[in-house]
């Protein structure tokens, strides 16, 4: 299974799971008199649209390079991540506003059975987070990683709702608002997670240097190629699921231009074969005068 296929499969998993959970949470919150669960349902609903965005971003970013996009379409992925963060921030704002409104409005205690619903949701969302995060690492996908953090934030908001409802039920009348305070806390956590998702995507757009381990692997593979004496500069920028590389490689200063050209092609082919996540590889040949 290719990186793209793994990412797409994980995204469909998120879409189906979020749709089912949004329905369960919404119904449980309405009939169980829990705004924390309704807040959870709102987040899961926005997650559905966010996952569709991720699906579009993964498919578009993996389109092959063309005349107008010689490096491919990978930069669409972090842009989609920014949109996903926008969905998260919107849901956090709605949840916070409605929570404050409910805190000021007297209402009945949540139903006890909502705790069992929340317990099952917490376990499922944590499992979903771990599965999608693993797929995001395998596929080198920032937007899929954002989708994974959606699951984790959903699990945390459910934990907050569980605590809020438990307090309200244990302490009884006068503590009905604990459920709403839990939803308000959850909105703050969503904002925090939004930043954690946004920051790596911004680094990707800005070509921030974050790839020391990959550079070390590139240098190691390069040293094994016949004719390569050593390596100098190595620059990497990530676009979608691929890493584009500019590498300065040293060869014997006395060989012909043709020989240097052939070694560069051999090095490029070897790197792309042994490190499949590499995209465009530019090799700059430097003379080694010490030979």
C-alpha positions in Angstrom: 0.0 0.0 0.0 1.4 3.4 -1.0 1.7 6.4 1.3 -1.2 8.1 -0.5 -3.4 5.0 -0.2 -2.6 4.7 3.6 -3.5 8.4 4.1 -6.7 8.2 2.1 -7.8 5.1 4.0 -7.2 6.7 7.3 -9.1 9.8 6.2 -12.2 7.7 5.3 -11.9 6.1 8.7 -12.1 9.6 10.3 -15.0 10.7 8.2 -17.2 7.6 9.0 -16.2 7.6 12.7 -16.9 11.4 13.1 -20.2 11.1 11.4 -21.4 8.3 13.7 -20.1 10.0 16.8 -21.6 13.4 16.0 -25.0 11.6 15.7 -24.6 9.7 18.9 -23.3 12.7 20.9 -26.0 15.0 19.6 -28.8 12.6 20.5 -27.3 11.7 23.9 -26.7 15.4 24.7 -30.3 16.4 23.7 -32.1 13.6 25.5 -29.6 13.4 28.4 -29.7 17.2 29.0 -25.9 17.6 28.6 -24.5 20.6 26.8 -21.0 19.2 27.2 -22.1 16.3 25.0 -23.8 18.7 22.5 -20.5 20.7 22.4 -18.7 17.4 21.7 -21.2 16.8 18.9 -20.6 20.3 17.4 -16.8 19.5 17.3 -17.4 16.1 15.7 -19.6 17.7 13.1 -16.8 20.2 12.2 -14.4 17.3 12.2 -16.4 15.7 9.4 -15.9 18.7 7.1 -12.3 19.0 8.2 -11.7 15.4 7.3 -13.2 16.0 3.8 -10.8 18.9 3.4 -7.9 16.6 4.4 -9.0 14.0 1.9 -9.1 16.7 -0.8 -5.6 18.0 0.2 -4.0 14.5 0.2 -5.4 13.8 -3.3 -4.5 17.2 -4.7 -1.0 17.3 -3.1 -0.1 14.0 -4.7 -0.9 15.1 -8.2 2.3 14.7 -10.4 4.5 17.7 -11.3 3.5 19.6 -14.4 4.7 22.6 -16.4 3.3 25.1 -13.9 4.2 23.1 -10.8 7.7 21.6 -11.4 8.0 20.6 -7.7 4.5 19.0 -7.7 1.4 20.1 -5.7 2.6 19.2 -2.2 2.3 22.6 -0.7 -1.5 22.2 -0.9 -1.2 20.0 2.2 -0.2 22.6 4.8 -2.6 25.1 3.3 -5.4 22.5 3.9 -4.0 22.2 7.4 -4.5 25.9 8.0 -8.2 25.5 6.9 -8.6 22.6 9.3 -7.3 24.8 12.1 -9.8 27.4 11.1 -12.6 24.8 11.5 -11.2 23.9 15.0 -11.1 27.6 16.0 -14.6 28.2 14.8 -15.9 25.2 16.8 -14.0 26.3 19.9 -15.6 29.8 19.6 -19.1 28.4 19.2 -18.7 26.0 22.2 -17.3 28.7 24.4 -20.1 31.1 23.6 -22.8 28.6 24.1 -21.2 27.4 27.4 -21.1 30.9 28.8 -24.8 31.3 27.8 -25.7 28.0 29.5 -23.7 28.9 32.7 -26.0 31.9 33.1 -29.2 29.9 32.5 -30.5 27.5 35.1 -31.2 24.0 33.8 -31.7 20.4 35.0 -29.0 17.9 35.9 -27.6 15.7 33.0 -28.8 12.1 32.9 -26.6 9.5 34.5 -26.5 7.3 31.5 -24.6 9.9 29.5 -21.5 8.9 31.4 -21.6 5.5 29.8 -21.9 7.1 26.4 -18.9 9.3 27.2 -16.8 6.5 28.4 -17.2 4.6 25.2 -16.5 7.7 23.1 -13.3 8.4 25.0 -11.9 5.0 24.3 -12.9 5.1 20.7 -11.4 8.5 20.0 -8.1 7.7 21.7 -7.9 4.6 19.5 -8.7 6.7 16.5 -6.0 9.2 17.4 -3.3 6.5 17.7 -4.4 4.9 14.4 -4.5 8.1 12.3 -1.3 9.5 13.9 0.5 6.3 13.0 -0.7 6.6 9.4 0.3 10.3 9.3 3.9 9.3 10.3 4.0 6.6 7.7 2.7 8.9 5.0 4.6 12.1 6.1 1.3 13.9 6.0 0.9 17.1 8.0 -2.8 17.4 7.2 -3.4 13.8 8.3 -1.5 14.6 11.5 -3.9 17.5 12.0 -6.8 15.1 11.5 -5.3 12.8 14.2 -5.1 15.7 16.6 -8.8 16.3 16.0 -9.4 12.8 17.4 -7.2 13.6 20.5 -8.9 16.9 21.1 -12.2 15.2 20.8 -11.1 12.6 23.4 -10.0 15.3 25.8 -13.3 17.3 25.4 -15.1 14.0 26.2 -13.0 13.6 29.3 -13.8 17.1 30.3 -17.5 16.4 29.8 -17.2 13.2 31.8 -15.7 15.0 34.7 -18.2 17.9 34.5 -21.2 15.5 34.4 -19.8 13.4 37.2 -19.4 16.5 39.4 -22.9 17.7 38.6 -24.4 14.3 39.4 -22.4 13.7 42.6 -22.9 17.1 44.1 -26.5 17.5 42.9 -28.7 20.6 42.7 -26.7 23.8 42.5 -23.9 22.2 40.5 -25.7 21.8 37.2 -23.3 24.2 35.6 -20.3 21.9 36.1 -21.3 20.3 32.8 -21.1 23.7 31.1 -17.9 24.7 32.7 -16.4 21.4 31.3 -17.5 22.4 27.8 -15.9 25.8 28.3 -12.7 24.2 29.4 -12.9 21.9 26.4 -13.1 24.9 24.1 -9.8 26.3 25.5 -8.1 22.9 25.0 -9.3 23.0 21.3 -7.6 26.4 20.9 -4.4 25.0 22.4 -4.5 22.0 20.0 -5.1 24.3 17.1 -1.8 26.0 17.8 0.0 22.6 18.0 -1.4 21.7 14.6 -0.8 25.2 13.0 2.9 25.5 14.1 4.4 22.6 12.1 2.3 23.5 9.0 3.7 27.0 9.2 7.2 25.6 9.5 6.6 23.6 6.4 5.4 26.6 4.4 8.4 28.6 5.6 10.9 25.9 4.8 12.0 25.6 8.4 14.9 23.3 9.1 13.6 20.3 11.0 15.2 17.4 9.3 18.6 16.6 10.9 17.8 12.8 11.0 17.0 12.7 7.3 20.1 14.7 6.4 22.2 12.2 8.4 20.6 9.3 6.4 21.2 11.1 3.1 24.8 11.6 3.9 25.2 8.0 5.0 23.6 6.6 1.7 25.7 9.1 -0.3 29.0 7.8 1.1 28.1 4.3 -0.1 27.9 5.5 -3.8 30.9 4.8 -5.9 32.8 8.0 -6.8 31.4 10.1 -4.0 34.2 11.3 -1.7 32.0 13.2 0.7 29.1 15.6 1.1 28.9 19.3 2.0 25.7 21.4 2.1 22.4 19.6 2.3 19.1 21.5 2.2 15.7 19.9 2.6 12.2 21.3 2.3 9.0 19.3 2.7 6.1 19.6 0.3 3.1 17.3 1.1 4.4 13.8 1.7 7.7 14.3 -0.1 11.0 15.9 0.9 12.9 17.9 -1.8 16.6 17.8 -1.5 19.6 19.9 -2.6 22.8 18.1 -1.9 26.4 19.2 -2.6 28.5 16.1 -3.2 32.3 16.0 -3.6 34.1 13.9 -6.3 37.7 13.5 -7.5 38.7 16.9 -9.0 40.6 15.2 -11.8 37.7 13.3 -13.4 35.9 14.6 -16.5 32.6 16.5 -16.5 30.9 13.5 -18.1 32.2 11.3 -15.3 31.0 13.8 -12.7 27.6 14.0 -14.4 27.2 10.2 -14.3 28.1 10.0 -10.7 25.5 12.7 -9.9 22.8 10.7 -11.6 23.9 7.5 -9.9 23.8 9.3 -6.5 20.3 10.8 -7.3 18.9 7.4 -8.3 20.4 5.6 -5.3 19.0 8.2 -2.8 15.5 8.0 -4.3 15.6 4.2 -4.3 16.8 3.8 -0.7 14.8 6.7 0.7 11.4 6.5 -1.0 10.0 9.6 0.7 12.4 11.8 -1.3 10.9 13.8 -4.1 13.0 16.2 -6.3 16.7 15.6 -5.7 19.2 18.2 -7.0 22.9 17.1 -6.9 25.6 19.8 -7.1 29.0 18.3 -7.8 32.0 19.8 -5.9 35.7 19.0 -6.7 37.7 17.4 -4.0 41.2 18.8 -4.4 42.7 16.6 -1.7 42.7 13.5 -3.9 
